Amino acid sequence: MSRFSPPRVRAAYAKALAQVPIPAQTVAAPDPSALTVLGSATIDGRAVEFGVCADAPRLWVAFADAEPALLGFLSGLVVGEPDLWVCETTHLSWIRAGTNAPEVKRAAAKVWFDCQKFCEG
């Protein structure tokens, strides 16, 4: 992408790039069974859980019905532009399929903001 590209082309490229999950290289991932589950969603027929762990303060994503259970984590939720970081490479084909990545991001944002509303009253 050139800096001389038309703004609408650059905007479309940035939007498409934002939907792609990011492989996380070396992250000390928590045990999925130790997560405090804040919410869940069914995406593409799979039960996805969103939780937190005191030792690793992020919003973690795990599967309730798959091994390995951990998928990864999200960042950027506070500003409403979540990035999905995939820790387990065995799930990369699933997360890249169809609209799974954007749906995980949407569900994570909903869980995050619902919990925020609940905590703040």
N, C-alpha and C positions, 0 to 999 in steps of 0.2 A: 504494500500500500504506500503510495507516494504522497508526500505532503502537498503535491500539486494536483491530486485527485479532486474531483468535484465534491463539495460538502455532502451532498446526498449519498454519494457512493461511500464516502468515509463513514458517515453515520450508519448506513446499512451494514458495513463491514464490522463496525464496533458493536452493533446490536447483535449480529450473528456470533461474534467472538465471545460476547458476554454469556451466551447460552451454553458454551462448551465447558464441561467439567475439567478441573485442573488436577492432574496427578500430583499427589503430595509425596515427596521423596522420603525424608526421614522424619517421621513424626512419632513421638512416644504416645501411641494410642492406648486408651484404657481398655480394660476388659469389658465387653459389651454387657455382661451380666451385672456389672457394678454401676451402670448408668441409672440415674433417676429419670424415668421416662416422663416427659412433659406432655406428650401428645403423640398421636399416630395417624397414619393415613394409609389407604390402599392405593397403590400406584401400579398400573399394568398387572393387576392380579396378585401383587405381593404386598405383604404387611410391612410397612416401613415405620420405625419408631424414632422419635426425636427425643434426645435426652442430654443431661449434663452430668459432669463428674467433677467433684471438688478438686481432684488432683490435676485435672486437665480442663481448664475453664473455656470451653467452646460448646457450641450446639452440635452434638454428635448425631450421626445418622446410622442406624443399624436395622437389620432385617430381623423380624420376629421368627421367620420360618426358613432361614437359609444358613448354611455354613460356608465360609466364615461369616459370622453375623455382622461384623462392622463394615460399613461402607466408607465412611469418612466424616467430614465435618464441614460446617458452613461458617463463613466470615462475611462481614459487611451487612449483617442484618439490621444493625442500628440505623444505618442510613437508608435502608430499604432496597439495597442493591446487592443481594447475596451472591457470593461465589461459593461453588461447591468444590471441595478438595477431596479427591478420592484416595483413600489410604490402601484399599485392598484391590489389587489389579485384577483379581478374578471377576470382579463385578463391573469392569470397564465396558464390556460389550453390552451389558444390560442398561447401564446408565446412558450410554451413547445412542441407544436404540430409540427411535421415534421421538416422543416428547417427554421421555422419562426425566431427564435432567431439569427442564423447566418446571415440570410438575413437582419434583422433589423440592426445588427452590421455593415454589409457591406455597407448598404445604408447610415447609419450615418457617417461612415468614409468617404464615397464619398462626402456627403454634407459638412462635416467638412473641408476636404482638398480643395474642390472647393471654399469654402468661403475664406479659407486662401489664396489661389492663387489670388482670386479676390481682396482681401484687400491689399495684398502685391504688386500686380501689375505684 
